[in-house]
Structure formats: structure tokens, C-alpha cells
């Protein structure tokens, strides 16, 4: 394995994050504060505890997931799209670097950025509510699996996209609505029975529920189902990326 190549891609991608470190750090802090003002105080004061959990604490896992998913998706997509857009993708493809090493470099950087954002949100949220993570190891595992899988998904979107409109199409019009409708700020038990069944078709629900289970030991679906869903999604993304590099789809045009 070419460690130097992976390190070069990783450092190059991370440098974009650190060049805008102030905005990268302040943005999640401000957005988390606003969410707690709106949802935690204004709306949370009108909602009773959910499964014995205060509403302010209940939304923390969902809020972290919302930001980590969107961040992973965007960073993974933009990371590989810009080399395509600028034409430098051919330099990467012609270099003595395998497709596996390219993916590790780009996806690793995107996942790292998202984990940093997740930690910032968790630290900010702890200033507003008392948090006790029941299964910290499981929480960390789900966090890593989620950011890696969505970074892989973003990588696929970045290769598929041939314009900025396409680049933002799936994250904006598909993923974001699914995240908000996937139990991010509520339990699906609060919905009518018909909508509960419909929501079970939303794949994001299983990620949010599993992450919330690691915090409180309770969720809308079983933790086994959530872990299986994350694993299958990751496996699907890896399979698609392998197919892309084997066929040269959108890479050799």
C-alpha cells in the first residue's frame, strides 16, 4: 500500500478544512445553539419527556447525525468533484496510486472532518443539557460507520456529477428531506400508525435510531437492525465504487 500517496491526498483535503477553520468551527456551534433555542426551549417546553428523556437531550443524537451526514456527503462529493472539474483527476489516475488508495485518501479526509464537527456539536450541546452516553464505544462505532458510509456515498455523487447543479441535487433534494423525516427531532411513536409504517421505509431512520440507542439505550428500531442497515449501506457504496473504477465510469471522459 502506498502510504505516501494516501497521506498526500488526505493532507491536501484536510488543508481546505483548516484554511477555513474559523468558519468550520463557528458554523456548527451557532447552528447547534439556534437549534436548542428553537427546538429545545420554544418547542421542547411544550413536549413532555420521550421515553423518560428530556426533549433537549433527545434531539442531540439526531442533531449530530443531521450535521455529520450532510457534512460527510458534501465533503465526499466536493473532494472528488473538484479534481474532475479542474482536470487534475487525470494526474491522480495516471499516478502510481491504486483506486483503493485514492478512495482511502478522499473518504478518510471527509470522514475526519465530519467526526470533528460531530464532536464540536456534542461539546456545544453539553452546555445546554445534561448528557450521559450509555454506550460510548457503540456510539463511536456508529459515528465512524455513518461518516464513512456517507463519505463513500458522497464520493459516488461527486464522480456521477458533471455540474454543480447535479452535485447538489441528491444532498439537497433527497438526503436532507430524508434526514429531517427520519426521526431526527422526534420519535416515530409520536406519529399516526400509518405514518409510522411509512417512516420505516426511510433508511435514515435506522441510522438515527441506532445512534440514539447508543446514548439512551432506547430507539425506534432495534439496535441490531440499525447496525445491519449501516453495514449494508456501507457495503453497497463500496461495491458501487469498485464498479466505477473497474469500468472507468465518468472518470475517462
C-alpha positions as protocol buffer text, in pm:
chain_id: "A"
residue {
  index: 1
  type: UNK
  ca { x: 0 y: 0 z: 0 }
}
residue {
  index: 2
  type: UNK
  ca { x: 129 y: 345 z: -97 }
}
residue {
  index: 3
  type: UNK
  ca { x: 106 y: 524 z: 239 }
}
residue {
  index: 4
  type: UNK
  ca { x: 271 y: 837 z: 100 }
}
residue {
  index: 5
  type: UNK
  ca { x: 4 y: 875 z: -168 }
}
residue {
  index: 6
  type: UNK
  ca { x: -277 y: 830 z: 82 }
}
residue {
  index: 7
  type: UNK
  ca { x: -114 y: 1079 z: 316 }
}
residue {
  index: 8
  type: UNK
  ca { x: -69 y: 1334 z: 34 }
}
residue {
  index: 9
  type: UNK
  ca { x: -437 y: 1315 z: -69 }
}
residue {
  index: 10
  type: UNK
  ca { x: -552 y: 1320 z: 293 }
}
residue {
  index: 11
  type: UNK
  ca { x: -340 y: 1622 z: 390 }
}
residue {
  index: 12
  type: UNK
  ca { x: -443 y: 1810 z: 74 }
}
residue {
  index: 13
  type: UNK
  ca { x: -811 y: 1757 z: 153 }
}
residue {
  index: 14
  type: UNK
  ca { x: -773 y: 1841 z: 521 }
}
residue {
  index: 15
  type: UNK
  ca { x: -588 y: 2162 z: 436 }
}
residue {
  index: 16
  type: UNK
  ca { x: -908 y: 2301 z: 284 }
}
residue {
  index: 17
  type: UNK
  ca { x: -1080 y: 2243 z: 617 }
}
residue {
  index: 18
  type: UNK
  ca { x: -806 y: 2413 z: 818 }
}
residue {
  index: 19
  type: UNK
  ca { x: -786 y: 2708 z: 579 }
}
residue {
  index: 20
  type: UNK
  ca { x: -1143 y: 2788 z: 682 }
}
residue {
  index: 21
  type: UNK
  ca { x: -1105 y: 2664 z: 1040 }
}
residue {
  index: 22
  type: UNK
  ca { x: -1290 y: 2958 z: 1195 }
}
residue {
  index: 23
  type: UNK
  ca { x: -1596 y: 2912 z: 977 }
}
residue {
  index: 24
  type: UNK
  ca { x: -1574 y: 2533 z: 1009 }
}
residue {
  index: 25
  type: UNK
  ca { x: -1577 y: 2557 z: 1389 }
}
residue {
  index: 26
  type: UNK
  ca { x: -1812 y: 2850 z: 1443 }
}
residue {
  index: 27
  type: UNK
  ca { x: -2082 y: 2735 z: 1200 }
}
residue {
  index: 28
  type: UNK
  ca { x: -2178 y: 2413 z: 1387 }
}
residue {
  index: 29
  type: UNK
  ca { x: -2161 y: 2595 z: 1721 }
}
residue {
  index: 30
  type: UNK
  ca { x: -2402 y: 2866 z: 1602 }
}
residue {
  index: 31
  type: UNK
  ca { x: -2637 y: 2620 z: 1432 }
}
residue {
  index: 32
  type: UNK
  ca { x: -2644 y: 2394 z: 1740 }
}
residue {
  index: 33
  type: UNK
  ca { x: -2719 y: 2692 z: 1964 }
}
residue {
  index: 34
  type: UNK
  ca { x: -3004 y: 2801 z: 1737 }
}
residue {
  index: 35
  type: UNK
  ca { x: -3149 y: 2450 z: 1729 }
}
residue {
  index: 36
  type: UNK
  ca { x: -3154 y: 2442 z: 2109 }
}
residue {
  index: 37
  type: UNK
  ca { x: -3312 y: 2786 z: 2127 }
}
residue {
  index: 38
  type: UNK
  ca { x: -3585 y: 2691 z: 1879 }
}
residue {
  index: 39
  type: UNK
  ca { x: -3637 y: 2321 z: 1944 }
}
residue {
  index: 40
  type: UNK
  ca { x: -3501 y: 2282 z: 2294 }
}
residue {
  index: 41
  type: UNK
  ca { x: -3661 y: 2587 z: 2454 }
}
residue {
  index: 42
  type: UNK
  ca { x: -3954 y: 2703 z: 2242 }
}
residue {
  index: 43
  type: UNK
  ca { x: -4080 y: 2362 z: 2126 }
}
residue {
  index: 44
  type: UNK
  ca { x: -3922 y: 2144 z: 2393 }
}
residue {
  index: 45
  type: UNK
  ca { x: -4107 y: 2326 z: 2670 }
}
residue {
  index: 46
  type: UNK
  ca { x: -4434 y: 2208 z: 2513 }
}
residue {
  index: 47
  type: UNK
  ca { x: -4328 y: 1844 z: 2475 }
}
residue {
  index: 48
  type: UNK
  ca { x: -4319 y: 1602 z: 2764 }
}
residue {
  index: 49
  type: UNK
  ca { x: -4030 y: 1364 z: 2815 }
}
residue {
  index: 50
  type: UNK
  ca { x: -3986 y: 1099 z: 2546 }
}
residue {
  index: 51
  type: UNK
  ca { x: -3921 y: 754 z: 2699 }
}
residue {
  index: 52
  type: UNK
  ca { x: -3811 y: 930 z: 3015 }
}
residue {
  index: 53
  type: UNK
  ca { x: -3562 y: 1151 z: 2826 }
}
residue {
  index: 54
  type: UNK
  ca { x: -3591 y: 1528 z: 2823 }
}
residue {
  index: 55
  type: UNK
  ca { x: -3661 y: 1665 z: 2477 }
}
residue {
  index: 56
  type: UNK
  ca { x: -3343 y: 1875 z: 2482 }
}
residue {
  index: 57
  type: UNK
  ca { x: -3130 y: 1565 z: 2536 }
}
residue {
  index: 58
  type: UNK
  ca { x: -3343 y: 1358 z: 2298 }
}
residue {
  index: 59
  type: UNK
  ca { x: -3260 y: 1573 z: 1994 }
}
residue {
  index: 60
  type: UNK
  ca { x: -2881 y: 1571 z: 2049 }
}
residue {
  index: 61
  type: UNK
  ca { x: -2813 y: 1240 z: 1866 }
}
residue {
  index: 62
  type: UNK
  ca { x: -3042 y: 1346 z: 1581 }
}
residue {
  index: 63
  type: UNK
  ca { x: -2877 y: 1686 z: 1559 }
}
residue {
  index: 64
  type: UNK
  ca { x: -2532 y: 1526 z: 1546 }
}
residue {
  index: 65
  type: UNK
  ca { x: -2647 y: 1281 z: 1279 }
}
residue {
  index: 66
  type: UNK
  ca { x: -2803 y: 1559 z: 1072 }
}
residue {
  index: 67
  type: UNK
  ca { x: -2478 y: 1754 z: 1061 }
}
residue {
  index: 68
  type: UNK
  ca { x: -2245 y: 1456 z: 1023 }
}
residue {
  index: 69
  type: UNK
  ca { x: -2444 y: 1303 z: 739 }
}
residue {
  index: 70
  type: UNK
  ca { x: -2470 y: 1623 z: 540 }
}
residue {
  index: 71
  type: UNK
  ca { x: -2106 y: 1712 z: 611 }
}
residue {
  index: 72
  type: UNK
  ca { x: -1981 y: 1367 z: 506 }
}
residue {
  index: 73
  type: UNK
  ca { x: -2192 y: 1377 z: 192 }
}
residue {
  index: 74
  type: UNK
  ca { x: -2081 y: 1725 z: 87 }
}
residue {
  index: 75
  type: UNK
  ca { x: -1713 y: 1677 z: 172 }
}
residue {
  index: 76
  type: UNK
  ca { x: -1700 y: 1339 z: -1 }
}
residue {
  index: 77
  type: UNK
  ca { x: -1869 y: 1479 z: -313 }
}
residue {
  index: 78
  type: UNK
  ca { x: -1674 y: 1806 z: -341 }
}
residue {
  index: 79
  type: UNK
  ca { x: -1343 y: 1633 z: -267 }
}
residue {
  index: 80
  type: UNK
  ca { x: -1350 y: 1420 z: -583 }
}
residue {
  index: 81
  type: UNK
  ca { x: -1559 y: 1658 z: -797 }
}
residue {
  index: 82
  type: UNK
  ca { x: -1308 y: 1943 z: -795 }
}
residue {
  index: 83
  type: UNK
  ca { x: -1024 y: 1732 z: -944 }
}
residue {
  index: 84
  type: UNK
  ca { x: -1271 y: 1633 z: -1219 }
}
residue {
  index: 85
  type: UNK
  ca { x: -1379 y: 1994 z: -1266 }
}
residue {
  index: 86
  type: UNK
  ca { x: -1022 y: 2125 z: -1284 }
}
residue {
  index: 87
  type: UNK
  ca { x: -889 y: 1833 z: -1488 }
}
residue {
  index: 88
  type: UNK
  ca { x: -636 y: 1721 z: -1228 }
}
residue {
  index: 89
  type: UNK
  ca { x: -821 y: 1390 z: -1187 }
}
residue {
  index: 90
  type: UNK
  ca { x: -614 y: 1256 z: -1479 }
}
residue {
  index: 91
  type: UNK
  ca { x: -293 y: 1323 z: -1289 }
}
residue {
  index: 92
  type: UNK
  ca { x: -426 y: 1119 z: -998 }
}
residue {
  index: 93
  type: UNK
  ca { x: -544 y: 835 z: -1222 }
}
residue {
  index: 94
  type: UNK
  ca { x: -212 y: 821 z: -1409 }
}
residue {
  index: 95
  type: UNK
  ca { x: -3 y: 827 z: -1091 }
}
residue {
  index: 96
  type: UNK
  ca { x: 116 y: 500 z: -931 }
}
residue {
  index: 97
  type: UNK
  ca { x: -177 y: 508 z: -691 }
}
residue {
  index: 98
  type: UNK
  ca { x: -444 y: 239 z: -676 }
}
residue {
  index: 99
  type: UNK
  ca { x: -816 y: 314 z: -671 }
}
residue {
  index: 100
  type: UNK
  ca { x: -825 y: 176 z: -317 }
}
residue {
  index: 101
  type: UNK
  ca { x: -565 y: 427 z: -202 }
}
residue {
  index: 102
  type: UNK
  ca { x: -746 y: 714 z: -377 }
}
residue {
  index: 103
  type: UNK
  ca { x: -1071 y: 628 z: -202 }
}
residue {
  index: 104
  type: UNK
  ca { x: -900 y: 596 z: 139 }
}
residue {
  index: 105
  type: UNK
  ca { x: -741 y: 939 z: 100 }
}
residue {
  index: 106
  type: UNK
  ca { x: -1054 y: 1127 z: -6 }
}
residue {
  index: 107
  type: UNK
  ca { x: -1304 y: 936 z: 208 }
}
residue {
  index: 108
  type: UNK
  ca { x: -1074 y: 939 z: 510 }
}
residue {
  index: 109
  type: UNK
  ca { x: -1044 y: 1318 z: 496 }
}
residue {
  index: 110
  type: UNK
  ca { x: -1420 y: 1366 z: 450 }
}
residue {
  index: 111
  type: UNK
  ca { x: -1495 y: 1132 z: 741 }
}
residue {
  index: 112
  type: UNK
  ca { x: -1240 y: 1305 z: 967 }
}
residue {
  index: 113
  type: UNK
  ca { x: -1396 y: 1647 z: 902 }
}
residue {
  index: 114
  type: UNK
  ca { x: -1741 y: 1512 z: 987 }
}
residue {
  index: 115
  type: UNK
  ca { x: -1622 y: 1348 z: 1309 }
}
residue {
  index: 116
  type: UNK
  ca { x: -1465 y: 1678 z: 1418 }
}
residue {
  index: 117
  type: UNK
  ca { x: -1796 y: 1855 z: 1351 }
}
residue {
  index: 118
  type: UNK
  ca { x: -1982 y: 1585 z: 1544 }
}
residue {
  index: 119
  type: UNK
  ca { x: -1752 y: 1631 z: 1844 }
}
residue {
  index: 120
  type: UNK
  ca { x: -1799 y: 2009 z: 1831 }
}
residue {
  index: 121
  type: UNK
  ca { x: -2178 y: 1969 z: 1827 }
}
residue {
  index: 122
  type: UNK
  ca { x: -2166 y: 1721 z: 2117 }
}
residue {
  index: 123
  type: UNK
  ca { x: -1950 y: 1960 z: 2321 }
}
residue {
  index: 124
  type: UNK
  ca { x: -2182 y: 2252 z: 2242 }
}
residue {
  index: 125
  type: UNK
  ca { x: -2494 y: 2052 z: 2325 }
}
residue {
  index: 126
  type: UNK
  ca { x: -2348 y: 1951 z: 2663 }
}
residue {
  index: 127
  type: UNK
  ca { x: -2358 y: 2319 z: 2759 }
}
residue {
  index: 128
  type: UNK
  ca { x: -2737 y: 2321 z: 2724 }
}
residue {
  index: 129
  type: UNK
  ca { x: -2842 y: 1978 z: 2854 }
}
residue {
  index: 130
  type: UNK
  ca { x: -2708 y: 1708 z: 3084 }
}
residue {
  index: 131
  type: UNK
  ca { x: -2586 y: 1422 z: 2867 }
}
residue {
  index: 132
  type: UNK
  ca { x: -2485 y: 1075 z: 2975 }
}
residue {
  index: 133
  type: UNK
  ca { x: -2379 y: 843 z: 2693 }
}
residue {
  index: 134
  type: UNK
  ca { x: -2485 y: 495 z: 2796 }
}
residue {
  index: 135
  type: UNK
  ca { x: -2276 y: 305 z: 2541 }
}
residue {
  index: 136
  type: UNK
  ca { x: -1981 y: 530 z: 2439 }
}
residue {
  index: 137
  type: UNK
  ca { x: -1796 y: 260 z: 2245 }
}
residue {
  index: 138
  type: UNK
  ca { x: -2106 y: 178 z: 2043 }
}
residue {
  index: 139
  type: UNK
  ca { x: -2170 y: 549 z: 1990 }
}
residue {
  index: 140
  type: UNK
  ca { x: -1819 y: 593 z: 1850 }
}
residue {
  index: 141
  type: UNK
  ca { x: -1860 y: 285 z: 1628 }
}
residue {
  index: 142
  type: UNK
  ca { x: -2188 y: 406 z: 1480 }
}
residue {
  index: 143
  type: UNK
  ca { x: -2046 y: 754 z: 1432 }
}
residue {
  index: 144
  type: UNK
  ca { x: -1746 y: 620 z: 1238 }
}
residue {
  index: 145
  type: UNK
  ca { x: -1956 y: 380 z: 1030 }
}
residue {
  index: 146
  type: UNK
  ca { x: -2203 y: 655 z: 943 }
}
residue {
  index: 147
  type: UNK
  ca { x: -1949 y: 918 z: 838 }
}
residue {
  index: 148
  type: UNK
  ca { x: -1752 y: 662 z: 637 }
}
residue {
  index: 149
  type: UNK
  ca { x: -2063 y: 530 z: 458 }
}
residue {
  index: 150
  type: UNK
  ca { x: -2192 y: 879 z: 374 }
}
residue {
  index: 151
  type: UNK
  ca { x: -1846 y: 992 z: 267 }
}
residue {
  index: 152
  type: UNK
  ca { x: -1841 y: 695 z: 30 }
}
residue {
  index: 153
  type: UNK
  ca { x: -2188 y: 791 z: -92 }
}
residue {
  index: 154
  type: UNK
  ca { x: -2069 y: 1148 z: -143 }
}
residue {
  index: 155
  type: UNK
  ca { x: -1767 y: 1017 z: -337 }
}
residue {
  index: 156
  type: UNK
  ca { x: -2008 y: 837 z: -570 }
}
residue {
  index: 157
  type: UNK
  ca { x: -2215 y: 1154 z: -615 }
}
residue {
  index: 158
  type: UNK
  ca { x: -1900 y: 1355 z: -689 }
}
residue {
  index: 159
  type: UNK
  ca { x: -1799 y: 1113 z: -966 }
}
residue {
  index: 160
  type: UNK
  ca { x: -2153 y: 1097 z: -1106 }
}
residue {
  index: 161
  type: UNK
  ca { x: -2192 y: 1475 z: -1114 }
}
residue {
  index: 162
  type: UNK
  ca { x: -2089 y: 1673 z: -1420 }
}
residue {
  index: 163
  type: UNK
  ca { x: -2215 y: 2010 z: -1295 }
}
residue {
  index: 164
  type: UNK
  ca { x: -2263 y: 2195 z: -968 }
}
residue {
  index: 165
  type: UNK
  ca { x: -2640 y: 2153 z: -1006 }
}
residue {
  index: 166
  type: UNK
  ca { x: -2605 y: 1776 z: -1014 }
}
residue {
  index: 167
  type: UNK
  ca { x: -2357 y: 1788 z: -728 }
}
residue {
  index: 168
  type: UNK
  ca { x: -2617 y: 1948 z: -501 }
}
residue {
  index: 169
  type: UNK
  ca { x: -2922 y: 1763 z: -635 }
}
residue {
  index: 170
  type: UNK
  ca { x: -2913 y: 1446 z: -421 }
}
residue {
  index: 171
  type: UNK
  ca { x: -2784 y: 1608 z: -97 }
}
residue {
  index: 172
  type: UNK
  ca { x: -3039 y: 1891 z: -115 }
}
residue {
  index: 173
  type: UNK
  ca { x: -3350 y: 1730 z: -263 }
}
residue {
  index: 174
  type: UNK
  ca { x: -3313 y: 1369 z: -145 }
}
residue {
  index: 175
  type: UNK
  ca { x: -3089 y: 1323 z: 158 }
}
residue {
  index: 176
  type: UNK
  ca { x: -3180 y: 1637 z: 357 }
}
residue {
  index: 177
  type: UNK
  ca { x: -3558 y: 1567 z: 348 }
}
residue {
  index: 178
  type: UNK
  ca { x: -3494 y: 1204 z: 444 }
}
residue {
  index: 179
  type: UNK
  ca { x: -3283 y: 1316 z: 740 }
}
residue {
  index: 180
  type: UNK
  ca { x: -3549 y: 1556 z: 868 }
}
residue {
  index: 181
  type: UNK
  ca { x: -3822 y: 1293 z: 818 }
}
residue {
  index: 182
  type: UNK
  ca { x: -3615 y: 1015 z: 976 }
}
residue {
  index: 183
  type: UNK
  ca { x: -3688 y: 1083 z: 1341 }
}
residue {
  index: 184
  type: UNK
  ca { x: -3413 y: 1340 z: 1383 }
}
residue {
  index: 185
  type: UNK
  ca { x: -3617 y: 1566 z: 1612 }
}
residue {
  index: 186
  type: UNK
  ca { x: -3896 y: 1330 z: 1715 }
}
residue {
  index: 187
  type: UNK
  ca { x: -3983 y: 970 z: 1786 }
}
residue {
  index: 188
  type: UNK
  ca { x: -4190 y: 798 z: 1519 }
}
residue {
  index: 189
  type: UNK
  ca { x: -4411 y: 675 z: 1805 }
}
residue {
  index: 190
  type: UNK
  ca { x: -4549 y: 1030 z: 1807 }
}
residue {
  index: 191
  type: UNK
  ca { x: -4683 y: 981 z: 1453 }
}
residue {
  index: 192
  type: UNK
  ca { x: -5012 y: 818 z: 1345 }
}
residue {
  index: 193
  type: UNK
  ca { x: -4983 y: 445 z: 1283 }
}
residue {
  index: 194
  type: UNK
  ca { x: -4992 y: 482 z: 904 }
}
residue {
  index: 195
  type: UNK
  ca { x: -4708 y: 733 z: 903 }
}
residue {
  index: 196
  type: UNK
  ca { x: -4508 y: 513 z: 1139 }
}
residue {
  index: 197
  type: UNK
  ca { x: -4517 y: 236 z: 879 }
}
residue {
  index: 198
  type: UNK
  ca { x: -4425 y: 478 z: 600 }
}
residue {
  index: 199
  type: UNK
  ca { x: -4134 y: 616 z: 803 }
}
residue {
  index: 200
  type: UNK
  ca { x: -3995 y: 264 z: 842 }
}
residue {
  index: 201
  type: UNK
  ca { x: -3917 y: 281 z: 469 }
}
residue {
  index: 202
  type: UNK
  ca { x: -3682 y: 573 z: 534 }
}
residue {
  index: 203
  type: UNK
  ca { x: -3325 y: 432 z: 560 }
}
residue {
  index: 204
  type: UNK
  ca { x: -3205 y: 733 z: 761 }
}
residue {
  index: 205
  type: UNK
  ca { x: -3439 y: 634 z: 1045 }
}
residue {
  index: 206
  type: UNK
  ca { x: -3225 y: 328 z: 1120 }
}
residue {
  index: 207
  type: UNK
  ca { x: -2907 y: 535 z: 1143 }
}
residue {
  index: 208
  type: UNK
  ca { x: -3061 y: 799 z: 1370 }
}
residue {
  index: 209
  type: UNK
  ca { x: -3234 y: 539 z: 1587 }
}
residue {
  index: 210
  type: UNK
  ca { x: -2917 y: 335 z: 1630 }
}
residue {
  index: 211
  type: UNK
  ca { x: -2717 y: 642 z: 1725 }
}
residue {
  index: 212
  type: UNK
  ca { x: -2985 y: 749 z: 1974 }
}
residue {
  index: 213
  type: UNK
  ca { x: -2987 y: 397 z: 2120 }
}
residue {
  index: 214
  type: UNK
  ca { x: -2614 y: 427 z: 2195 }
}
residue {
  index: 215
  type: UNK
  ca { x: -2690 y: 739 z: 2401 }
}
residue {
  index: 216
  type: UNK
  ca { x: -3001 y: 631 z: 2592 }
}
residue {
  index: 217
  type: UNK
  ca { x: -3048 y: 258 z: 2536 }
}
residue {
  index: 218
  type: UNK
  ca { x: -3374 y: 319 z: 2352 }
}
residue {
  index: 219
  type: UNK
  ca { x: -3472 y: 381 z: 1990 }
}
residue {
  index: 220
  type: UNK
  ca { x: -3748 y: 348 z: 1735 }
}
residue {
  index: 221
  type: UNK
  ca { x: -3599 y: 26 z: 1593 }
}
residue {
  index: 222
  type: UNK
  ca { x: -3372 y: -238 z: 1742 }
}
residue {
  index: 223
  type: UNK
  ca { x: -3001 y: -169 z: 1760 }
}
residue {
  index: 224
  type: UNK
  ca { x: -2930 y: -491 z: 1567 }
}
residue {
  index: 225
  type: UNK
  ca { x: -3144 y: -371 z: 1277 }
}
residue {
  index: 226
  type: UNK
  ca { x: -2973 y: -32 z: 1283 }
}
residue {
  index: 227
  type: UNK
  ca { x: -2622 y: -179 z: 1274 }
}
residue {
  index: 228
  type: UNK
  ca { x: -2722 y: -416 z: 993 }
}
residue {
  index: 229
  type: UNK
  ca { x: -2864 y: -124 z: 792 }
}
residue {
  index: 230
  type: UNK
  ca { x: -2543 y: 79 z: 831 }
}
residue {
  index: 231
  type: UNK
  ca { x: -2329 y: -221 z: 734 }
}
residue {
  index: 232
  type: UNK
  ca { x: -2538 y: -298 z: 424 }
}
residue {
  index: 233
  type: UNK
  ca { x: -2536 y: 66 z: 313 }
}
residue {
  index: 234
  type: UNK
  ca { x: -2156 y: 81 z: 351 }
}
residue {
  index: 235
  type: UNK
  ca { x: -2118 y: -245 z: 159 }
}
residue {
  index: 236
  type: UNK
  ca { x: -2342 y: -113 z: -120 }
}
residue {
  index: 237
  type: UNK
  ca { x: -2137 y: 207 z: -153 }
}
residue {
  index: 238
  type: UNK
  ca { x: -1810 y: 13 z: -163 }
}
residue {
  index: 239
  type: UNK
  ca { x: -1950 y: -217 z: -433 }
}
residue {
  index: 240
  type: UNK
  ca { x: -2059 y: 79 z: -647 }
}
residue {
  index: 241
  type: UNK
  ca { x: -1717 y: 247 z: -614 }
}
residue {
  index: 242
  type: UNK
  ca { x: -1539 y: -76 z: -714 }
}
residue {
  index: 243
  type: UNK
  ca { x: -1764 y: -94 z: -1021 }
}
residue {
  index: 244
  type: UNK
  ca { x: -1690 y: 271 z: -1106 }
}
residue {
  index: 245
  type: UNK
  ca { x: -1314 y: 221 z: -1104 }
}
residue {
  index: 246
  type: UNK
  ca { x: -1338 y: -107 z: -1295 }
}
residue {
  index: 247
  type: UNK
  ca { x: -1547 y: 45 z: -1574 }
}
residue {
  index: 248
  type: UNK
  ca { x: -1398 y: 395 z: -1562 }
}
residue {
  index: 249
  type: UNK
  ca { x: -1749 y: 543 z: -1539 }
}
residue {
  index: 250
  type: UNK
  ca { x: -1733 y: 927 z: -1550 }
}
residue {
  index: 251
  type: UNK
  ca { x: -1356 y: 905 z: -1499 }
}
residue {
  index: 252
  type: UNK
  ca { x: -1234 y: 850 z: -1853 }
}
residue {
  index: 253
  type: UNK
  ca { x: -1443 y: 1107 z: -2037 }
}
